[in-house]
Amino acid sequence: MRRGVKPPLRLWVVLGLSGVLSACAWLWPPDATLPGGAEREKLRALSVWSMEGRVKVHTPDDGWTAGLEWRHMGEEDRLLLSGPLGQRVVGIVRNGDYMAVEAANGGLLESSDPEGLMSEHLGFSVPLESLRYWVLALPAPQQDFAARPPAENSTALFGFDQAGWSLDYDGFMQEAGWVVPRKITVRGQGGVVLRLIVDRWRFDE
């Protein structure tokens, strides 16, 4: 059952971040902990999780919306993008530098260049290895990142920049004792914008 964040929890998130972020962006070294995010850092230790929701993709040349199911298992990520009525559109499997994209017609494309394969088949590219941390409101490890407060008139609670991408978090929810993102906006190079709305998180032992 989905449970929305109760006001005290949302207030804790806001206060925990606003108390340490000023109007300036601060450069943090690789593997640093985002202010107020000590509890979220424990999510790094989880080897299995899944999420269900929707993703809206905007590029300078196109835009589309799809249902999203994402299953993370150790080093492997499996994503399923679906159209209206749950119709399968494309499946993605990533494991390290290996990536496979399976189209609805059964066609299979494999590559050791995940971002190149995404760009060719989906019309945009995003670093899935980093995105798997970003969706948990965590910076990817071994890369610098710049924490920053939300822009004026923004609904985001907080955000950070990393590897040429900007992350904004507009809402959180509580699931199985974890505080996890509900709405995420990812902006990248070339005018790519991804908006993720999570309906359900699941954490397996």
QUICOR-V288483 format. One record per residue. N is the residue number from 1. RES is the residue in one small letter. PHI is phi in whole degrees, 0 to 359 (* if undefined). Layout:
BEGIN
n:N res:RES phi:PHI
n:N res:RES phi:PHI
END
This chain:
BEGIN
n:1 res:m phi:*
n:2 res:r phi:286
n:3 res:r phi:229
n:4 res:g phi:286
n:5 res:v phi:287
n:6 res:k phi:286
n:7 res:p phi:310
n:8 res:p phi:300
n:9 res:l phi:292
n:10 res:r phi:297
n:11 res:l phi:297
n:12 res:w phi:298
n:13 res:v phi:298
n:14 res:v phi:296
n:15 res:l phi:294
n:16 res:g phi:296
n:17 res:l phi:268
n:18 res:s phi:294
n:19 res:g phi:288
n:20 res:v phi:238
n:21 res:l phi:258
n:22 res:s phi:258
n:23 res:a phi:289
n:24 res:c phi:258
n:25 res:a phi:274
n:26 res:w phi:244
n:27 res:l phi:276
n:28 res:w phi:248
n:29 res:p phi:287
n:30 res:p phi:306
n:31 res:d phi:69
n:32 res:a phi:288
n:33 res:t phi:260
n:34 res:l phi:299
n:35 res:p phi:307
n:36 res:g phi:76
n:37 res:g phi:248
n:38 res:a phi:301
n:39 res:e phi:292
n:40 res:r phi:295
n:41 res:e phi:300
n:42 res:k phi:294
n:43 res:l phi:296
n:44 res:r phi:300
n:45 res:a phi:281
n:46 res:l phi:282
n:47 res:s phi:265
n:48 res:v phi:226
n:49 res:w phi:202
n:50 res:s phi:213
n:51 res:m phi:217
n:52 res:e phi:227
n:53 res:g phi:178
n:54 res:r phi:223
n:55 res:v phi:228
n:56 res:k phi:247
n:57 res:v phi:246
n:58 res:h phi:233
n:59 res:t phi:232
n:60 res:p phi:302
n:61 res:d phi:250
n:62 res:d phi:201
n:63 res:g phi:196
n:64 res:w phi:202
n:65 res:t phi:233
n:66 res:a phi:212
n:67 res:g phi:289
n:68 res:l phi:227
n:69 res:e phi:237
n:70 res:w phi:232
n:71 res:r phi:238
n:72 res:h phi:254
n:73 res:m phi:221
n:74 res:g phi:63
n:75 res:e phi:272
n:76 res:e phi:252
n:77 res:d phi:235
n:78 res:r phi:236
n:79 res:l phi:240
n:80 res:l phi:236
n:81 res:l phi:257
n:82 res:s phi:231
n:83 res:g phi:263
n:84 res:p phi:304
n:85 res:l phi:60
n:86 res:g phi:76
n:87 res:q phi:296
n:88 res:r phi:295
n:89 res:v phi:252
n:90 res:v phi:203
n:91 res:g phi:244
n:92 res:i phi:232
n:93 res:v phi:235
n:94 res:r phi:232
n:95 res:n phi:215
n:96 res:g phi:65
n:97 res:d phi:272
n:98 res:y phi:270
n:99 res:m phi:215
n:100 res:a phi:230
n:101 res:v phi:239
n:102 res:e phi:248
n:103 res:a phi:279
n:104 res:a phi:298
n:105 res:n phi:278
n:106 res:g phi:94
n:107 res:g phi:295
n:108 res:l phi:236
n:109 res:l phi:243
n:110 res:e phi:234
n:111 res:s phi:199
n:112 res:s phi:262
n:113 res:d phi:238
n:114 res:p phi:305
n:115 res:e phi:292
n:116 res:g phi:295
n:117 res:l phi:293
n:118 res:m phi:298
n:119 res:s phi:299
n:120 res:e phi:290
n:121 res:h phi:266
n:122 res:l phi:251
n:123 res:g phi:86
n:124 res:f phi:204
n:125 res:s phi:223
n:126 res:v phi:215
n:127 res:p phi:288
n:128 res:l phi:298
n:129 res:e phi:299
n:130 res:s phi:280
n:131 res:l phi:300
n:132 res:r phi:294
n:133 res:y phi:273
n:134 res:w phi:301
n:135 res:v phi:293
n:136 res:l phi:264
n:137 res:a phi:65
n:138 res:l phi:238
n:139 res:p phi:290
n:140 res:a phi:295
n:141 res:p phi:289
n:142 res:q phi:64
n:143 res:q phi:220
n:144 res:d phi:296
n:145 res:f phi:212
n:146 res:a phi:242
n:147 res:a phi:284
n:148 res:r phi:207
n:149 res:p phi:283
n:150 res:p phi:293
n:151 res:a phi:292
n:152 res:e phi:300
n:153 res:n phi:70
n:154 res:s phi:273
n:155 res:t phi:271
n:156 res:a phi:292
n:157 res:l phi:279
n:158 res:f phi:194
n:159 res:g phi:197
n:160 res:f phi:205
n:161 res:d phi:246
n:162 res:q phi:204
n:163 res:a phi:53
n:164 res:g phi:83
n:165 res:w phi:241
n:166 res:s phi:245
n:167 res:l phi:243
n:168 res:d phi:231
n:169 res:y phi:241
n:170 res:d phi:263
n:171 res:g phi:187
n:172 res:f phi:231
n:173 res:m phi:220
n:174 res:q phi:246
n:175 res:e phi:216
n:176 res:a phi:53
n:177 res:g phi:87
n:178 res:w phi:258
n:179 res:v phi:263
n:180 res:v phi:229
n:181 res:p phi:295
n:182 res:r phi:252
n:183 res:k phi:228
n:184 res:i phi:227
n:185 res:t phi:240
n:186 res:v phi:242
n:187 res:r phi:243
n:188 res:g phi:225
n:189 res:q phi:293
n:190 res:g phi:75
n:191 res:g phi:79
n:192 res:v phi:281
n:193 res:v phi:228
n:194 res:l phi:244
n:195 res:r phi:241
n:196 res:l phi:250
n:197 res:i phi:241
n:198 res:v phi:265
n:199 res:d phi:267
n:200 res:r phi:204
n:201 res:w phi:249
n:202 res:r phi:218
n:203 res:f phi:237
n:204 res:d phi:259
n:205 res:e phi:288
END
